[in-house]
């Protein structure tokens, strides 16, 4: 009898172990993304960069953005400082607080109507407002323009590479520095230095591709840095290449046409009907951090099998590990 009871106990313990193992794996199976993996829109982080937001000045029906942010942590609440950086570099800010596993959404027309720009969000501690290591934030934005361009763009996430509060921030601090230096124990992932659009369609085929570029860096208390001079290369699908340059503010936004980029020959001649190309952008010396997105609109989607609408963040080709944001430090208001 005792042998039977012992066998039963072993079987029950075995199945209990399986159940407990299943419970622990059911939440998040697989290996956790390393914080050292470079910034991308496919991971969680402590700092999020939304490449574009917009809304109409009087109504958000035709032009608006739905911004979404999620705390993926199952154990800790998140205090998040949001900055709305206009294309002219002026800044407005607010806080949002998320409990464990909470997601939140809001419209740009409700919080910052009539403005175009980009958004950054970083985790802070709930008492001081210092940036903290909290690599559990993800986000995205649904964007629609009155021009017909629309897309869902995931936020680019930068992981903190330290534990606790950001170095050199305490109860006496009025500002803190978020360093995108890639240094373990001190900073965040590096920023891109060269970004690319991997396919550009011809305007003769009905494509209207909007290019959006943002400078990373500056002081989010008084003003973000500008793009300044940007260098670009435009390739066609036969490997021919043209160079161009332009200047931009905190954000640059333009459709590809004969007016931009200024090339010889012009864009619509270089990429004729039925052909395509690709582009890349950078400061010629690689001295700035840069992020961007492209959104294509084609009015012929219902009548042409090869016509498509949508957008995505630009690919990151090389890195700059010298960028930083200075951020104000004060307790969150939520």
N, C-alpha and C positions, 0 to 999 in steps of 0.2 A: 504493500500500500504506500509506504514511504517512497519507494522507487517511482511509482506512478505519479505521486504528487510532485516529486523533484523534477520528473520529465515535463509535467504540465507547467511548472514554474519556469523552466528553461524556455519552453515554447512561447509562453506569454511574454517573457522578458525579450525574446528575440523579436516578436512582432511589435512589442512596445518600442524597441529600438528603431525598427523600420518606420513606424509612425512618427516618432520624434524626428528622425532624420528627414522624412518627407516634409514635415512641418517647417523645419529649419531651411530646407532647400526651396520650398515653395515660394518664399518671399522674393528672393533674388538669387537664382542659381547662376553658376558660372563665376569666373574670376572678376574681381573689381578692376575697373579702369585704373591704371597707374596715374597718379597726379602728374608724373613726369611726361606722360603722353602729351604731345603738343596741342595747343588750343584748336578746337574744332566745334562744329555744330552737332556733333554726335556723342557728346559726353556731358557729364554734370561738372559744375565748377563753383567757385566762390565769387566769380566776377563774370557777368554776362554782358555781351555787346549785341544790341539789336541794330542791324544795319540801316533800317529806315523806318520812319513812321510819318504819317500825314493825316490831316483831316481838313474838311472844308471850313471856311471862316464862318459861314452862316448855317450850314446844314451838313451833316455827316452822311447823307444818303448816297451821294455819288462818289465821295472821296472820304475814306476813313481808315482807321487801323484798329484791330482788336489785339491788344497786347495780353499775352498769357505768361504766367510765371508759376512754377511748381516747386515745392519743397519735397524732395524724394526721401528725406530722412524719416525713418520709422521711430526715432527716439528723441529728436530735438526740434524745437521750434526755430524759425528763422526770422531774423530782423534784417530787412533789406532796404538799403538806401538807393533810391531811383533818381537819375539825373536825365532831364530832357534837354538835349543839346540841339539848338536850332542850327540850320545851315549857315546862319550868320554868326554863330559861336556864342550867342547868349544862352544862359542856362537857367532852368527852373528845376526844383527838386522836391521830393516828397519821400515818405516812408511807406512800406507795406510790410505787414507782419503775418507770417504763415505758421500755423501749427503743424505738427507732424503729418506728413502725407497730404497736406492741403494744397490745392491749386486755386488760383485767382485770375480773373479776367476783367479788363476794363477797356473802354473805348477812348481813343485819343481825343475825340470830339468832346468828351466829358471832362477831360483833365487839361488839355492844351490845344484848344480849337484854333484852326487857321494857321498852324505851324508845321513845317517840314523839318526833319532832322534825324538824329539817331538817339538811341537810349542806351545808357549804361546802368547796370544794377550790381551792387556788391553787398555781400553779407557783412553785418556789423554785430558787435555784442550789444545786448539789450540794456546795459547800464551806462556805458560811456559813449558808444557810437563809434568805437575804433573798428577798422576793418578786421575781420577774423577769418581764420581758416574754416570754411564750411562748404566742402566740395559736394554739395547735394542739390544745387540749384540748376534747373533747366527752364527753358522758355522758348517761345516762338511768337510770331506776329503774323496775322492775316492782314494784308494790305490791299486796298483798292484805290486806284486813281481815277479821276474824272476822264482821263484820256482813254480808259479801257484797260490799262495795265493792272494786273492783279497777281498776287502770289502769296504763298505761305512760306516765310523765311524763319528757320530756326535761329535762336540766339547762339552766337559763338561763345563758348564757355572757356574760361581760363581758370585753371586750378591753382589754389594756394599751395605753396611748397613748404610751408612752415606749420607749426602747431600753435593754437591759441590766438592771441592778439598779434597783429602785424608788428614787426620790430619797431621800437622807438615810439610807440603810442601808449599813453597812459592818461591818468586823470588830469594831468596838467596840459595835455596836448589840445591845440585848437585846429591843427591840421595833421594829416598823416600822408605817407607816400606809398602808393601801390606800384611796386617796381616789377615790370615785365622783363626780368633779367634771367629767368630760368635757373636761379640759384637755389638749391635745396636749403631750407632753413631760413630763407630770407625774402623770397619773392614769389612771383607768379610765372606761368608759362610765358615764353617769348611771343612777340607779335609777328605777324607776317611782314616781310619787306617787299616781296613781289607777289602780286595777285593776278589771276588769269581768268578769262572767260573762254571756256574750251570749245565753244561753237558759236559762230555769228552767222545768221542767215542774211540773205539778200533782201534789200528793201523792194526790189523789183518783184519779189515773190510775196509781197504783202507784209513782211516783217518790220516791226518797229521795236527795236531793242533799246530799253532804257538802261543806262549805265549809272551806277551809284557807287561813289568812292568816299571813304571817310578817313580822316586822320586820327590816329590813336595817340593820346597824350595831351598834357596841359594841366591847367588848374581848374577843377570843377567847382571851385568857389567863386572864381572871378572870370574865367574864360578858357575855353579849350584851344589847343594849337590848330593852326591851319595847314592845309595840304601844301601850300606854296607851289613850287614848280614840280610838275609831274611829267615823267617821260614815259612814252608808250611805244609798243611795236604792234603792228597789224599784219598778220599773215593771211594769205589766201590758201586755198586747198591745194595749190601747186607749189607751195613752199616759198613763194615770193614774199618779200617783206618790205614794209614801209614804216618809217618812224614818224613820231609826232610829239608835240609837247603842249602843255596848257597849264594854267594856274587855277587853284581852287581854294575855297574857304575851308571851314571845318568839314563841310560836305560838298561834293560836286555831284550834280545830277544832270544828265542830258541824254537825248535819244541819238543813236548813231545815224548819221545822214551826211550829206555833202557839207553841212555846216560844222559837224564834229564827228570824228577828228579832222583837223586840217591836214590833209595829205595830198601828195601829187603822184599819181592822179587821185581824184576825189574818191571817197568811200564807195559811192554807188557805181562808179566805173570799175574800181578795183575788185569789188564783189558783185558781179553782174547776176542776172537771173539764172537760177539753177545752180549757183555756186555758193560756197560758204568759206568761212575763215575762222581765225581765233585771235585773241588779243592778250597782252599782258601789260601791267602798269607798275611803276615804281618811281621813287625818287632816283635820279641818275646815280647818286652816290650810295643809295641804300640807307640814307640817314634817317628815314622816318618809318614809323609803324603805320600800316595801311590795311584797311579792310574794305570789302565791297560786295555788291550784289548786282545781278542783271535780271531784268524782267522783260519778257517778250510779249508783244501784243500783235495778233494777226486777225483781222476781221473776217478772214475767209475760212475759219475753222469748220463751219457747217457745210461748206461746199468743196473743200479741198482736203484730200486725205493727208497731204503733207504739211498742212498748216496747224500750228500749235500755239497755245498760250501758256504762260507760267514763268517761274523764275527760280533762282537758287543763289546761294552765296557763292562768291568767287572762290576758286581754288587757291591754296597757299603754296607758293613755290619755294620761297626762301624765307629766312627768319632774321629779325632784328631783335637783339637782346639788350637794347639800351633805352627803351621807352618807359615812361612812368606817368601816372596821374597823381597830382596832389589833390587830396579830398578834404573837405571840412569835417571836423569831428565835433559832434554834439549828440546828446541822447536821443534815441528814436522816440517819436511822438505817438507810438501805438503800443 
